[in-house]
Amino acid sequence: MLIRVRTRSGHDTASALRPNIAHTAHAAPLRRLGAILLLALTSACTITPPPRPLLVIPPEAINSTTLDQYRAAVAKRIIERNPTSVLHGSPQAMLRSLVVVSFTINREGQVVKSSVYRTNGDDDAESTALATLRHAAPLPPPPARLLNSVGQIELFEDWLFNDNGKFQLRTLASPQAQNYN
């Protein structure tokens, strides 16, 4: 085996600890064998990520009367806390924007996560939807039987925007106008 050492002066020196096989006819096959063994050893190794916590969603949180009642309570809170942004009457026939927001609420009613899930690209409407959700916090605490295994519930709500920038929430929305007057 040949060891190369670079001295402080920058010169390379070499010393042989064992007979140098680098110049023998068998060196190339041994190097290939070493590379193959190294590849075999590393390919046999696996990295197992830590287990993710199992998120269990209770059946009551899927299409139930309790869920519908809670969604209505959340929508009412958003409307109550943002009265100047709310559209009264019917939404126009051709909406300016529809913004779907996904948000997660903990057992105390705090919004722990929110994001725009779907939109037509209207940045002002997206900002308004997220801001009115934040302004409504804390939301009513969800019923315990709707909470998942980490004590949260994820909801979706649609903000329906007219051209004037005012909105209704789909959960409480009036029927939409039928003509473009």
N, C-alpha and C positions, 0 to 999 in steps of 0.2 A: 504494500500500500504506500502510495506516495503522498506526502503532506507538503503543501506549499504554504509558506509563511512570508508575509510582506513585512519587512523591517521598517523602522521609523525613517530610515534614509530612502525608502522607496524601492529597495532591491528585493527581488524574489529569491528565496532560498528553498531548496527542496531537501527532504530527508526521507530515507526509506526505512520504514519500521519493519516491513516484511519484504520479502523478495517482490520486486516490481513485476506484476503480471500484465501491465499495460502494453508491454511490447511482445508478449507471447502470442501465439496463434490462437489460443483459447480465450483471449480477452473479450472479443466481440460477442461470442455466444454467452459468456458469463454476464456481460453487461445487459444483454437482451433478457436473459433469465431473471436477473435482478429487477429489471423494469417490469417484467410480466408479473413477478411475485408481488411487487409493490402495488401494481394496478389491481391484482386479485384481492389483496388485503384491503385496499381502500374501497373497492367496489362492494365488498362484503359488509362494510360498516354502514349502518343507517343511523339517522338522527331522528329520534322520536320527539316531536314537540310535546310540551305538557298538555294534558287533557283540558279541553275547553269545558267550562261549566255547562251542564245540561240546562237549557232554558226550557222550562215547562210552562206552556200556556194553558191555563185552566179552560175547560169547555165552556164555562159561563162567559168567557171573554170573546166568544165567537158567535156572532149573530144571535144575541139574546135580548130580551126585553130590558134587562138590567143594563146591558151595554148601550142600548139605544137611549135609555134614560140618562145615563152618564154622559154620552155624547151631547145630548140636548143641554144638559147642565153646563158643560164646558162651553158650548156655543153661546149660551145666554150670558155667561161670564165675559166672554170676549166682546160681545155686543155691548153689555153694560159698561165695560171699562173703556170703550172706544166710541162713544156716541157721535162724535163729529165725523167719523169716517164711515158710518153705516148708511146704507141706501134704504130709504123708506119707500114702499110701493113695490111695483114689479120691476125686476131687472129688464133691461132693454132686450130686444129680440136678438141682436148680434152683439154679444158681449165684447168689451174691449179686451178682457183677459180672464183666464181661468187659471188660478194658481192652486195646486194641490200641495199641502204641507204635511209632512210626517213629523210627529213629535212624540216624545216619551215623557211620561209623567210618573213621578215617584209616589209613594204612599202618602206623603204630606201635601201633594198637589203642586209640587215644584216641577217646572219644565226642565228636565235634565239634558235634553237633546232635541234640536229641531232643525229641519232642513227642507228646502224646496224639493219636492218629489217629482213634480211635473209642472211644466209651464209653457207658455208660448213665447217666452223670451222677453217679456215686459219687465225690465229691471225695477221700475218704480212700483209696479204692482207686487212683485216679489218682496221688495223691501217693506212695503206697507203690510203685507200679510205676516211676515216674520216679526215686524215691530209691534203690530197689534196683539199678536200672540204673547210676546214678551211682556207687554204692558198689562195684559190681563192676569199675569201671575201674581200671587199663587192661584191656581185653579182649584176647583172643589176637589177635596181628596177622593180618590176613586174607592168604590166599595172593595173591601178586602178580597172578595171572591173573584174579582176581575184581575187581580194582580198576578203577574207571572212569578216564577220561582226566585227572582231577584227583587221582588217587591215593586215592579213597575208595570205600566201598561203603555202600549204604543197605539196611537190613534192617527187617523188621516182626516183632514178636513179640507173642503174646497172653498176658496174665496172667489166669489163671482163679482167681477168688476165692471161697472158701467164706464162710459167715456169720461164722466166727470171725476173718476178716481174713487168713487164711493163703492162699497162692497156689501154683499150679503153672504152669509155662510150657507152652504147647501143644506145643512141640517135644519135650518130654520127659514130657508128662502121662500119667498112668495113665488107663485107660478110666473114663469118668464113670459114677457110680452110675445104676442104671436105675429105682429107686423112691425115694419120698420119706421113707423111714424115718429 
